[in-house]
Amino acid sequence: MSVSVVEVAGREALRPFEIAEHVFETRMRETKDGRRNWSVPVVPGLIVENVVAGRPWWRGFADFVSKEELKRRVFSAGEKGGLWAMVNNEEVFPRERRADLRRGVPRGMSAEAAKEEGNPAEAETKKGRRKARGTVRVRRARLEVTRAVSLTPFAGDITFNAASVGATPSASSTGKDPVPYGTEVHATRYQYGFALTPEDLTRKERVFDVIGAVTELSEVAGNQARFLFDFSPDAVLFRWTEDFAPRILYGFALDEDGRLSLPAALGRIEAGDIAPAEVVVGGSIAGMPDGERLRELGCEVVPGVREAAWIAVEPA
């Protein structure tokens, strides 16, 4: 048996580790071939590593995609349930800190979250495959997302290139010659909207994860995955409301000088359809004329996208 001594600034720093020791128990397990060995949880050790290094205790839990063994043990061996228990412990983590913790910890648990938030009608349909005649089961998504629409009439362009010899299956099959190919590219910017009702969720706090994910979007599917693009939003508009209609979809536009504006949403606010107190705007729009006008009307307008996200979740 080996004994390790951990030096930290104070006992408070070790509270997550102490809780982890109670949540994640070391157990004796029997393998399929009859051998018996100790099953030691990974999470407490990871917490100690982070605490000793002066990092937040949850740092790195979302990075296990490239670390297959840790990913298997933490996300497939039952330890993810313990992580949720720790994050949701209000006695240990005050409410104002929990949104940050949820963004750090549960990112690798999206499959489980999707299963929990699944539509009851869909689950019922799977259990009983045969449906009665004349009945329709409508599946409405918990998270509703609009189509991404271009802000500008994009200008297409064609590029010419050639694949290296043997770089692709088609190149290797044609012999030793490079394979020419053309690519159509578009330079534009998009806007899209999303809606989510916390009361519809099994765990209402997941709305914080969605808002955080939108502000930190790093990649989307498609051929552009080969190259480095920044998909984080240039500007955002959040609205907490009891209204059944969004009224803010596709509100962004570019003015005559190519500057970002919010004419549609601004018009709705001036007309009284949207209460200014419900609106939080962040990003480059803050320094534009429409941003100044929104501020005059009583909307919360800040220069940072992340800052707008934090302000948006405060009332919740």
Residue, then its C-alpha position, 0 to 999 in steps of 0.5 A: m500500500s502506498v500513501s500520498v500526501v497532498e498539499v493544498a491552500g486549505r481544507e475547502a479545496l479538498r471538499p470535492f475530493e472528500i465528496a467523491e470518496h463517498v460518492f465513488e466507492t471502491r468495490m471488490r468485483e469478480t471478472k467473467d473468468g472468476r478472478r476477483n479484483w478491486s474496482v477503483p474509481v477514476v474520478p477521485g484521482l482526477i480531482v486530486e490531480n486538478v486540485v494539486a495543480g491549482r485547476p478547477w476540480w472538473r477540468g479535463f472531464a470533457d476531454f476524454v474523447s481522445k483518451e479512450e481508457l478514461k472515457r470508457r471508465v468515466f462515461s461507461a462504468g457508472e461514474k458519470g452518475g456520481l459526477w451528476a450527483m456532485v454537481n447537483n449538490e447545492e450544499v457543496f456548490p452554490r447555485e450561482r456556480r452550478a451553471d459553470l460546473r455543468r458546462g465543464v462536467p456533462r459535455g461528455m454525457s450528451a448521449e445520456a442526456a438525449k435519452e433522458e430528454g427523449n419524447p415520451a410519445e416516441a418511447e411509447t411507440k417503440k414499445g408497441r410497434r403497432k399503432a391504432r388506425g387513425t392515430v398520429r404520434v407527433r414528436r416535437a423536439r425539446l430543442e427547436v432550431t431554425r434553418a441557418v439563413s445567409l445575411t448576404p447574397f453570397a458570392g460563389d467562387i471556384t477554386f482549382n487544385a490538384a490532389s497529391v499522388g496517392a492522396t485519395p483512392s481516386a488518385s491512387s487508382t489513376g497511377k502516378d499523376p496528380v488528380p485535379y479537382g475544383t471546389e466551389v466556395h462561398a463567403t458569407r455569414y449566417q443567422y439562426g435561432f433556437a427555442l427551449t422551454p425549461e419546463d419541458l426538460t427532465r432536468k431544467e438546468r440543461v438549458f444552461d448547457v445549451i446557452g453555453a454551447v451556442t456561445e462556444l460553438s467551435e465546429v459544424a459538420g461539413n467539408q470545412a471540417r478540414f480547415l480552421f473556422d470560427f463558428s462562435p457567434d459574432a452577436v447574440l440576442f437572448r429572450w426569456t419570456e412567457d410568450f408563446a411566439p419567439r418574435i425575434l427569429y431572423g432579426f439580424a441584417l446588414d445595413e447599407d454600410g455592411r454593419l450588423s443591425l437588428p431592424a426586425a427585432l428593434g421594430r418589434i420592441e418599439a411597437g411593444d410586442i417584445a418587452p425590453a426587460e426580456v431582451v439581452v443583446g451581446g457582441s459586435i451589435a453593441g457598438m452599432p446604431d441599433g445597439e445604442r437604440l436598444r440600450e435606450l429602450g431599456c434592453e440589456v446590451v453588452p459588448g461580449v457574447r459570453e457576458a450576454a450569456w451569463i446575464a441571460v441565465e441570471p434570472a433563472 
